[in-house]
Amino acid sequence: MSTITGTGTTAKVETQSRGKMIAYWTVTALLAMSITLSGIGQLMQYGGNVDLVSNIGFPLYVTYILGSWKLLGVIAIVVPGIPRLKEWAYAGIFFLMTGAALSHAFANDYGDNGFNLILPLSYAALNIASWALRPRNRKL
């Protein structure tokens, strides 16, 4: 915390530590890249995205919905301003990732070594870390 002294006025200004800011942007960049690549893969129905969705009994068009939500969520988190939309985006990504893990668990589709549970839960953890580390100007 630093003190700014003016003509008869003293104001406390809170500054975020440099380490916390670096941690925020590192985690947020990892989250944004991961979710973006996942969203693009779902929109293009690339790689194993078709199998991931069809193995748990969802219709194939769900990939377009999930992919679009992921990309919109990343945009909301990365773009400056609009703190209320950021809160909704963080919540949406959390529910999307935990819902994916639970869907695979309930369908007994764990993947190799639990990959279908570990990957979305790791994205959810990155999401929580990004939310917790966000600077004051990105909070409500």
Contacts in CASP RR format, 6 or more apart in sequence:
PFRMAT RR
TARGET T0000
AUTHOR 0000-0000-0000
METHOD contacts of the structure
MODEL  1
MSTITGTGTTAKVETQSRGKMIAYWTVTALLAMSITLSGIGQLMQYGGNV
DLVSNIGFPLYVTYILGSWKLLGVIAIVVPGIPRLKEWAYAGIFFLMTGA
ALSHAFANDYGDNGFNLILPLSYAALNIASWALRPRNRKL
1 12 0 8 1.000
1 13 0 8 1.000
1 14 0 8 1.000
1 15 0 8 1.000
2 12 0 8 1.000
2 13 0 8 1.000
2 15 0 8 1.000
3 10 0 8 1.000
3 11 0 8 1.000
3 12 0 8 1.000
3 13 0 8 1.000
4 10 0 8 1.000
4 11 0 8 1.000
4 12 0 8 1.000
4 13 0 8 1.000
14 136 0 8 1.000
16 135 0 8 1.000
16 136 0 8 1.000
20 133 0 8 1.000
21 135 0 8 1.000
23 133 0 8 1.000
24 130 0 8 1.000
24 133 0 8 1.000
24 134 0 8 1.000
24 135 0 8 1.000
27 126 0 8 1.000
27 129 0 8 1.000
27 130 0 8 1.000
27 133 0 8 1.000
28 77 0 8 1.000
28 78 0 8 1.000
28 130 0 8 1.000
28 133 0 8 1.000
28 134 0 8 1.000
30 126 0 8 1.000
31 74 0 8 1.000
31 77 0 8 1.000
31 93 0 8 1.000
31 123 0 8 1.000
31 126 0 8 1.000
31 127 0 8 1.000
31 129 0 8 1.000
31 130 0 8 1.000
32 74 0 8 1.000
32 77 0 8 1.000
32 78 0 8 1.000
34 123 0 8 1.000
34 126 0 8 1.000
35 70 0 8 1.000
35 71 0 8 1.000
35 73 0 8 1.000
35 74 0 8 1.000
35 93 0 8 1.000
35 123 0 8 1.000
36 70 0 8 1.000
36 71 0 8 1.000
36 74 0 8 1.000
38 67 0 8 1.000
38 70 0 8 1.000
38 123 0 8 1.000
39 66 0 8 1.000
39 67 0 8 1.000
39 68 0 8 1.000
39 70 0 8 1.000
39 71 0 8 1.000
40 46 0 8 1.000
40 67 0 8 1.000
40 71 0 8 1.000
41 47 0 8 1.000
41 49 0 8 1.000
41 67 0 8 1.000
42 49 0 8 1.000
42 63 0 8 1.000
42 64 0 8 1.000
42 66 0 8 1.000
42 67 0 8 1.000
42 70 0 8 1.000
43 63 0 8 1.000
43 64 0 8 1.000
43 67 0 8 1.000
43 68 0 8 1.000
43 71 0 8 1.000
45 60 0 8 1.000
45 63 0 8 1.000
49 63 0 8 1.000
50 60 0 8 1.000
50 63 0 8 1.000
52 104 0 8 1.000
52 109 0 8 1.000
52 116 0 8 1.000
53 59 0 8 1.000
53 60 0 8 1.000
53 62 0 8 1.000
53 63 0 8 1.000
54 60 0 8 1.000
55 107 0 8 1.000
55 109 0 8 1.000
56 103 0 8 1.000
56 104 0 8 1.000
56 106 0 8 1.000
56 107 0 8 1.000
56 109 0 8 1.000
57 107 0 8 1.000
58 103 0 8 1.000
66 96 0 8 1.000
69 92 0 8 1.000
69 96 0 8 1.000
70 93 0 8 1.000
70 96 0 8 1.000
72 89 0 8 1.000
73 89 0 8 1.000
73 92 0 8 1.000
73 93 0 8 1.000
74 89 0 8 1.000
76 82 0 8 1.000
76 85 0 8 1.000
76 86 0 8 1.000
76 88 0 8 1.000
76 89 0 8 1.000
77 86 0 8 1.000
77 89 0 8 1.000
77 90 0 8 1.000
77 93 0 8 1.000
77 130 0 8 1.000
80 137 0 8 1.000
80 138 0 8 1.000
81 137 0 8 1.000
81 138 0 8 1.000
83 137 0 8 1.000
83 138 0 8 1.000
83 139 0 8 1.000
83 140 0 8 1.000
84 140 0 8 1.000
86 134 0 8 1.000
86 138 0 8 1.000
87 140 0 8 1.000
90 127 0 8 1.000
90 130 0 8 1.000
90 131 0 8 1.000
93 123 0 8 1.000
93 124 0 8 1.000
93 127 0 8 1.000
94 124 0 8 1.000
94 127 0 8 1.000
94 128 0 8 1.000
97 120 0 8 1.000
97 121 0 8 1.000
97 123 0 8 1.000
97 124 0 8 1.000
97 127 0 8 1.000
98 120 0 8 1.000
98 121 0 8 1.000
98 124 0 8 1.000
99 120 0 8 1.000
100 120 0 8 1.000
101 116 0 8 1.000
101 117 0 8 1.000
101 120 0 8 1.000
101 121 0 8 1.000
101 124 0 8 1.000
104 110 0 8 1.000
104 111 0 8 1.000
104 116 0 8 1.000
104 117 0 8 1.000
104 120 0 8 1.000
105 117 0 8 1.000
109 116 0 8 1.000
110 116 0 8 1.000
110 117 0 8 1.000
END
